[in-house]
Amino acid sequence: MTKLSSTPDPLDLLIEWARAGLPCALATVTSTWGSSPRPAGSMMAVCENGRIEGSVSGGCVEGAVIEEATTVMRNGTPAALSYGVSSDDAWAVGLACGGLLDVYVAAIGTPTRPQGTLPLEMLETVAEKRRARVPVIIATELATGACRLLYDTTTPIATELEARLAARAREVFETGRSLRLEDETGQAMWFLHLVPMPPRLLIVGAVHIAQVLAPMAQTTGFSVTVIDPRTQLATPERFPGITLDTDWPDEALARLGIDNQTAIVTLTHDAKLDDPTLQYALGSETFYIGALGSRKTQASRVARLQEAGFDADQIARIHGPVGLAIGAVGAAEIALSILAEIVAVRHNRPLGRISGWA
């Protein structure tokens, strides 16, 4: 009997279940309005054995969606579901918050269960691309369940449909938000699901704040790597369960590759480590750059970056002193202030700055 892992990732679980011969389905939020608690693109994996992972509503309609998924797994026909305060079903399952929610449920197709409309082979490709941090969209024709993969690259366009999908795909890649395509009457036609790469946090400096920040970031869904060439600090005993990299920071960053879902924080107070990190980060797509230190430390850092040729607009990308102004005291609270700022910036909700750490 195949042993299944405890991974909390819905897509990875679907692949495991399908490979093990278990009927399974993917439920995806395709559209929301009002106070719906989960955005378009949110996913829930459902297995015939009763296991689920992920969420489409934060608990309001999960039970109803699971029931529908059972039918979809049995007959292979995808289902487009709608919930809102005007429907009897919404009240029955608890969606009385004033929002509207559309969910699409598709069974996973395998060689032994070909009736599913979302092929296992396609999911495996998506998982491979995600591990390589290559953005990918699953484009689904909602009426038929037919799927194709779209990438953020220039490809030959042969038909009007491909041109329309490519144009909207560019919008999805730029905004980072999945969207539903409708025809001129408002009828939903396609859903462009931008499969999320896990946000990544690269922490330079295996210091005491990093010992708190790293596992804290993991619990909020970040993939975390701590970078520090000082091997007496970067040890598995000090960072259990955290990926460690003992190369010099600029070498590590170049090897890891920095995309727009990556945050970088320096915690060393050491210009030999901080400066190469910041210089590399300022030339990358990282969505967040943070640097620990007092205002005096930050002023010295800015002066060195100016001498290195960086202008004011570039340097303004650095959140320094790092963190939100929550009056934090001690490593745990400082780590909390840093992570809160990273999350706020990632969701385009920048908040107040911290007063400066010595």
Salt bridges, closest charged atoms under 4 A:
ASP9 OD2 - ARG130 NH2 2.67
ASP12 OD1 - ARG130 NH2 3.54
GLU53 OE1 - ARG51 NH2 3.88
ASP102 OD2 - ARG180 NH1 2.70
GLU124 OE2 - ARG19 NE 2.92
GLU162 OE2 - ARG148 NH1 3.98
GLU171 OE1 - ARG168 NE 2.94
GLU182 OE2 - ARG180 NH2 3.23
ASP228 OD2 - ARG230 NH2 2.73
ASP245 OD2 - ARG255 NH2 2.48
ASP247 OD2 - ARG255 NH2 2.81
ASP259 OD2 - ARG133 NE 2.57
ASP259 OD2 - ARG200 NH2 3.96
ASP270 OD2 - LYS272 NZ 3.19
ASP274 OD2 - ARG301 NH2 3.58
ASP275 OD2 - ARG304 NE 2.57
GLU341 OE2 - HIS319 ND1 3.59
GLU341 OE2 - ARG353 NE 3.62
